[in-house]
């Protein structure tokens, strides 16, 4: 009996994701009543090493709360589920342990840089602060701060490192905030609407810069935005969030070419086109429900023009449909 020849091909190694979120739920206290309101509900997703993930949805959908839960920024929030970062469950870490991760492993850029820059501290002091907190000497911290400001294209960085935030334009302030996030060399950058307060020309500059830096550093990015044009030009994958839940998740090309969820279809239809009259611009009817008053069943059903009877009664399961995941009763378990 002949033995089977040994295979000479090397086994395919599947690299684990950098971030794996399972059944994430975020509840916030409601005034002094002692009750809580659910903001984020049963959210699952992964972000691979060096991957660019976009999280989109209308205001109030829970995008920023999801990001803040990853960073453990809201102490009054009740966060449950699992947030696995590079093998460690962040929800099981102490506040002291989380402080070591913030800035060095996970960093966040907010949408209004002037709100997060201290007007009484120089730019150099603020960029170097992350390093100083971790015990880096003053001279070395200043040197690394100058290096990252140069990398991000701050004009005459060596001269302006001792300037104050009010002496910088909006676009340059956003570069400074990005430098504050990157100086600690994190593996994951969370960018929460980083271009909202900027004009179109400066938006493009900031996004191009984020593209270059993330590519050069192999940086994973979670981009929170409501601008689908930004998603199309930057992200690898996109998650669509509505009323605290992920309703669609897939590669950007697949989701944009064939959106499966009626909400995603509405968002894409509402994007202005150069060949379309503005008077004919589509708008999704109605408004998202407040978190404390979500409708039963699928929370989107009151606004959906494709709803069927079960939409008002049952919360849809998340199914694999083609190459995307979608939570909608229009698709059965076979992916139709």
BAKOL-230108 format. One record per residue (C-alpha): residue in one letter; x, y, z. Coordinates in steps of 0.25 Angstrom, whole numbers, plus 5000, padded with zeros to 4 digits. Each point is the difference from the previous one (the first is absolute). Example, Ala and Ser with C-alpha at 12.3 -4.5 7.8 and 13.67 -1.06 7.14 Angstrom:
A504949825031 S500650144998 
This chain:
X500050005000 X500650134995 X500150125010 X499550134996 X501150104996 X500250115010 X499550144996 X501150104997 X499050125000 X500150085013 X498750025008 X499350124998 X500150095012 X498750085004 X500450125007 X499150045012 X499350134999 X500650125008 X498650035006 X498949915002 X498750055006 X498949915004 X498650035005 X500450145004 X498950075008 X500150145006 X499050065010 X500050145005 X499350055013 X498750084997 X500150125009 X499749975015 X499049904998 X500949885002 X499649944987 X500949984988 X499850034985 X500649904990 X500950084989 X500849884994 X499449864999 X500649874996 X501150054991 X501049904994 X501150044991 X501549974997 X501150094995 X501349944994 X501450045002 X500250124991 X498550004995 X499250124998 X498649995005 X498950104999 X498850025009 X498950084994 X498650045003 X499150125004 X500350095012 X499649935013 X500149864994 X501149965011 X501350014991 X500750095010 X499649925012 X500549874994 X501350074998 X500150055014 X499649875005 X501349944993 X500850115008 X499249995013 X499950155000 X498650015007 X500149955014 X498550025003 X499749904988 X499649865003 X500849924989 X499849854998 X500449894990 X501449984996 X501150104994 X501249924996 X501250084996 X501249924996 X499649885009 X499650085012 X498550035004 X500050155003 X498849995008 X500749925011 X501250105001 X500150105011 X499950154998 X501550005003 X500349894989 X499150084990 X500850125002 X501249934996 X499349964987 X499450134996 X501050084992 X501049894999 X499249894994 X498650064996 X499950154997 X498850094996 X499850124992 X498850095003 X499250084990 X500350145006 X501450025002 X499950145007 X499149935011 X501149905003 X501250095000 X500450085012 X500150154997 X501150025011 X500949894995 X501050014988 X499849904989 X501349935003 X499649985015 X498649944996 X500649904989 X501149965010 X499149995012 X499649854997 X501549965000 X500350085012 X498949935008 X500649874997 X501450055005 X500750044987 X501050115003 X499750154996 X501050014989 X499749864994 X498550035001 X500250144993 X500849934989 X499049894997 X498950115000 X500750084990 X500349884992 X498549964999 X499650154997 X501049994988 X499449874996 X498650065000 X500450124991 X499950115011 X500650124993 X501450055006 X499849905012 X501350035006 X499650145001 X498649985004 X500149905010 X499950105011 X498850074994 X498650005006 X498849934994 X499350144997 X501250034991 X499749884991 X498949984989 X498949905001 X500749904991 X501350025007 X499349985014 X499549874995 X501449954996 X500450045014 X498949915006 X500449894991 X501450025004 X499649995015 X499349864996 X501249954992 X501250045009 X499849885009 X500049914987 X498749935003 X499549884992 X498550044999 X499650154997 X498550045002 X499750124992 X498650065004 X499550094989 X501450064998 X499750094988 X498650055004 X500450145004 X500950024988 X499850054986 X500049914989 X501450034995 X500649985014 X499149875002 X500749944988 X501450045005 X499749945014 X499449874994 X501249994990 X501050015012 X499249905008 X500149904988 X501550024999 X500349995015 X499149885002 X500749934988 X501450035004 X499849965014 X499149884998 X499050075009 X498649945002 X498950114999 X498650015005 X499450124992 X498750055005 X499250094990 X498750034993 X500750034987 X499949894991 X500950064990 X501150005010 X499749855003 X500149974985 X501450064999 X500649965013 X499449875006 X500249854997 X498749965008 X498850075004 X499049985012 X498650074999 X499450035013 X498650045003 X499450035014 X501249935008 X500049874991 X500949964988 X499049984988 X501049974989 X501549975000 X500949964988 X501150044991 X499850144995 X499949964985 X499049905003 X499150095009 X500050114990 X499849924988 X498849925006 X499550055013 X499149905007 X499450075011 X498950114997 X500750105009 X501349984993 X499350024986 X499450135006 X501350055004 X500649984987 X498850054992 X500150135009 X501550034995 X500050124991 X500449974986 X500650094990 X499149964989 X498750015009 X499250125002 X500050045015 X498550025000 X499949854998 X500949965011 X499549885008 X499850015015 X499649885009 X498650045006 X499950025015 X501150005010 X500849905008 X499249975013 X500650045014 X500749895007 X499050005011 X498849984991 X500549904989 X498849934993 X499849855001 X500649914989 X501050064990 X500250145005 X500150054986 X498649954996 X499250135002 X500950074990 X500149884990 X499349994987 X500249854999 X499549965013 X499249875002 X499149965011 X501149935008 X500950125000 X499150075011 X500049875009 X501449944999 X501450055001 X500749944988 X501249915001 X501350034994 X500249914988 X501149984990 X499550054986 X501049994989 X501250065005 X499350095010 X499449995014 X498650065001 X498950005010 X498750014992 X498849914999 X500050024985 X501149905000 X499849855004 X501149915006 X500449954985 X500550144997 X498950044990 
